[in-house]
Amino acid sequence: MNQHIIIAKNKKAYFLYEIIETFVAGIVLTGSEIKSIRAGKINFVDSYGIIENGEAYIKGLHIAPYERGGYANHEPTRQRKLLLTKKEIQKIAKRIAEKGYTFIPLSCFINEKGYAKLEMGLARGKKAYDKREAIKQRDNTRENQRNLSDY
């Protein structure tokens, strides 16, 4: 009965990176931030996760200021704390230390309790030929779908 509403997806991440493993993380937000997220005003461009002093954070995540926020509005790209278990944080920190791995946001959703969650991915950058292969595969699938719908 996992009922959650997807607010935003990071489609570019799936093209640029090979996703090794995914984690669902809570995110520490202020009141105006959650209101902006519910309005769909979130942008993943240039955002990434870091591990600092045994805690996970997300940097560069842009949450637009709330329209009716007034003086209590938030800083759009501030560093926000991610809520993960200690075991998950250790696993991620070990992988990030290896060359070529990064920790990126894949999607944002509101769970059944009304909390905003981020789906984060442990990823490795794709090479140019991998990207070309992905485009070719997508085009072939699309072409096959067209051919099937003609009959």
C-alpha positions in Angstrom: 0.0 0.0 0.0 3.0 2.3 -0.6 1.1 5.4 -1.6 3.4 8.3 -2.4 3.2 11.2 -4.7 6.2 11.9 -6.9 7.0 15.6 -7.0 10.0 15.6 -9.3 12.4 13.2 -11.1 16.0 13.7 -12.1 15.8 12.3 -15.6 19.2 13.6 -16.5 20.8 11.5 -13.7 19.7 8.3 -15.4 21.3 9.4 -18.7 24.6 10.7 -17.2 25.1 8.0 -14.5 24.9 4.3 -14.1 22.9 3.9 -10.9 24.4 1.2 -8.6 22.2 1.4 -5.6 19.3 3.5 -4.3 18.5 4.8 -0.9 15.4 6.6 0.4 16.3 9.5 2.7 14.3 11.8 4.8 15.3 15.5 4.5 15.4 18.2 7.2 13.3 21.1 5.9 11.8 24.4 7.2 8.1 25.2 6.9 8.4 27.3 3.8 10.6 24.6 2.1 8.0 21.8 2.5 5.3 24.2 1.1 7.5 24.9 -2.0 8.1 21.2 -2.5 4.4 20.4 -2.3 3.9 23.1 -5.0 6.5 21.3 -7.2 9.2 24.0 -7.0 12.2 21.8 -6.7 15.2 21.5 -9.0 18.0 18.9 -9.0 20.4 20.6 -11.4 24.0 20.5 -9.9 22.9 18.9 -6.7 24.8 16.0 -5.0 25.1 14.3 -1.7 28.1 14.4 0.7 29.1 12.7 3.9 30.6 15.0 6.5 31.4 14.0 10.2 29.3 10.8 9.9 26.2 12.7 8.6 24.7 12.9 5.1 23.9 16.3 3.5 22.7 17.4 0.1 24.3 20.4 -1.6 23.0 22.5 -4.5 19.4 21.3 -4.3 17.3 24.3 -5.3 13.9 24.7 -3.6 12.3 28.0 -4.8 11.3 30.5 -2.1 7.7 30.1 -1.0 5.5 32.8 -2.6 3.8 33.7 0.7 6.9 33.1 2.8 7.5 36.8 3.8 10.4 37.4 6.2 10.5 33.7 7.2 11.5 32.4 3.8 14.4 30.1 3.2 17.7 30.2 1.3 17.0 28.4 -2.0 20.2 26.3 -2.3 21.3 25.9 1.3 22.9 22.6 2.5 20.2 20.3 3.9 20.7 17.3 6.2 19.6 13.9 4.9 18.2 11.3 7.3 19.7 7.9 6.7 20.7 5.1 9.1 24.3 4.9 10.3 24.8 1.7 8.4 23.7 3.3 5.1 25.9 6.4 5.7 28.9 4.2 6.3 28.2 2.2 3.2 27.8 5.3 1.1 30.9 7.0 2.6 33.0 3.9 1.7 31.7 3.9 -1.9 32.2 7.7 -2.4 35.8 7.4 -1.3 36.4 5.1 -4.3 37.3 6.8 -7.5 34.4 7.5 -9.9 31.4 7.1 -7.5 29.0 9.9 -6.6 25.9 10.3 -4.5 23.0 12.0 -6.4 19.3 12.7 -6.0 17.0 10.7 -8.3 13.6 11.8 -7.3 11.6 13.6 -4.6 8.2 12.4 -3.3 5.8 12.8 -0.5 5.1 9.6 1.4 1.8 8.4 2.9 2.5 10.3 6.2 3.0 13.6 4.3 6.8 13.7 4.7 9.1 14.8 1.9 11.6 12.1 1.0 14.5 12.0 -1.5 15.4 8.9 -3.5 19.2 9.1 -3.6 21.4 7.0 -5.8 25.0 5.7 -5.5 26.2 6.2 -9.1 29.1 5.9 -11.4 29.5 8.3 -14.4 28.8 6.8 -17.8 31.4 7.0 -20.6 30.4 8.7 -23.9 30.0 5.3 -25.7 27.6 4.1 -22.9 25.5 7.3 -23.5 25.4 6.7 -27.2 24.4 3.1 -26.6 21.5 4.2 -24.3 20.3 6.6 -27.0 20.5 3.9 -29.7 18.6 1.5 -27.4 15.9 4.1 -26.6 15.5 4.9 -30.4 15.1 1.2 -31.2 12.5 0.6 -28.5 10.6 3.6 -29.8 10.8 2.4 -33.4 9.6 -1.1 -32.4 6.6 0.5 -30.5 5.7 2.5 -33.6 5.9 -0.6 -35.8 3.7 -2.6 -33.4 1.1 0.2 -33.2 0.8 0.2 -37.1 -0.8 -3.3 -37.0 
